């Protein structure tokens, strides 16, 4: 197997980040524009990104499959004179499978191409010219065979290469627990992979979710036997993650969950969601409706390095060292005993700066720090690769 660089002129298509600036106001124009697209691969891939943006994932994946049967390489960001050319190494699927780098690199004078691997790849691979490649495909039963194929290519890759399959596989919820279960500086919820016939835990309450789901899909708290029976009657997935429930609410009864990106193994805060429910997601927390919540998030972000990192920096560094990924995103909290609780580590975690600057005026400069660190990581990899290959 060889990886060959092919200097091709790819014409950019609007990715999910760019489409977010147009939807829904210009949906009809976008549809008409796609209908007039002559290149069938681009037509299908544009439909994929449009359907994904509209949360029509089933239709999106169908269009993506048609596109990938014709072409594997697509350009999402195309500045005239980019300071860096980045190639995201992805697999078939939506944003639940691949990190959407266009949200990180949008309007940063970075060219972004995506090359899609799948299990059908055999023999030599032709990829667009680039300065650095970043593996953005996440861990899952579906994706792991593709991660194995990409790992075989990593050692012969002709350009700088960031992230690796072994570290990504360590992000599986049960493996993450096994990796850190003996550590005293942080808590990973005890998690086991179980079959449908064995959906149980030592004590109530506990949490259950189908394997390979994210963003709260199919995620339930089981408080008693009745709820467990109701769950079993309603769900027929083959495998699930069962995990201990950790009450991370604070004295005011609110739950706070932070998203932290480890970029070049250093922590950057991306949000702090505050809600009265145990399953906290930024959108469902409706931070936009509470100035009190936003004021707290603004303080947390402003004091992140001097307070949070000063307190938990050693634990975050331990995670960075053990997982050994150049880019990975953590969802975490602090329990009532003051311990760092890490719920998830995921290289496809979504970080962005698309929240309204009028409502969240404090976010743009904080997120720009993360984006700057990301670009510095890319440049560092390019420089190191060049030094090794002089």
C-alpha positions, 0 to 999 in steps of 0.5 A: 500500500502507498499513499500518493499526493495528487495535486488537484484543483478541488472546487469548494462546497459549503460545509455545515459551518458555512451553511449555518450562515445561510439556513433557513433563510436561503434554503430555496436558493441553496436547493436550486443551486445544488440542482444545477450542479453538474458534477454528480459527486459534488451534487451528492456531497452538497446534498449530504451537508445540506441534509445534515444541517437540517438534521435529516441524517438518514437522507444525508448518509444516503447522499454521502454514499452516492458521492463516495462511490464517485469521489473520496476527496472534497474541499470545504474551505478554500481561501485564496492564499491559505497559510496552511493546507489541512486534510481531515481523514474521515469515514462515512457518516455524519458529525456523530462520526467525524469531527467537523473541523470547518467549525474550528478553521472557518474564516482562519485562512486555512484550506480544509479538504476531507478524504473519506476512508472506508472498508473498501479501500485497498491498494494505493491511495491518492489524496490531495496535496496538503501540509498536515493530515488530522484523523477526525474519525471517532471510535465506534463499532462501525468505525473501528475497522476503518480506524485500523485501515487508517493506522496502517497508512499512518506510518507511510503518510507523506506529510505531517500526521496528527492523532492516531487510531490507538488513542481514539479507541481508548475513548470508548466509554468502557476503555476510558474507565479501565484506563483511569479507574485506579487514579485518585485525581479524577473520577471516570464513571464505572462503565461496562459494555452489556448485552440487552439480556444483561442490562443491570447494575449493582444498585439503582440508580444507574445509566444506560445508553446504546453503544455508539450513541452520542448527544443523549440519544437513547440515554436514560437514568434507571431508578428502579426495577419498573423503569428497567422493565419499561426500558427493556420493552422499548429498546432492542439494541444488541449492546449498551453501556451501563454506568454508575450514576454520579450526582454532580449537582451543586448545593443550589441543585444545578448541574454544571458540565464543562466542555474542554478541548485538549489541543496539543495536550493543553486545556482550552475551555469551550463552554460551561452548560448549567441546567437543573437536569442531570443530563446537561447539553448546552442547547437544552440548558437554554443558556440564552434565556438566563443572564444569570447562567451566562454571567456565571459561564463568563466568569468561569471562562475568564477564570478558567486558567487561574482557577480550574486549571490551577486546581485540576491541571495535573489531572487534565495533563494525566488524561492528555498523556495517557490518551496521547491524542493531539486533539480530543474533547472532554465533557466533565464536571466537578462533584460535591466533593470537589473531584473532577468527573470526566464523562467522555473523551472524544476526538470528534467533539464539536467546538465552535464560535457560532453562538450569538455575539450579542447574547454571548459577547464573552465567547468569541475571544475565548474560542479564538484562543482555542482556534489559535492554539489549534492552528499553532498545533498544526503549524508545529506538526508541519515544522517538525515533519519538515525538520525530520525530513530535511 
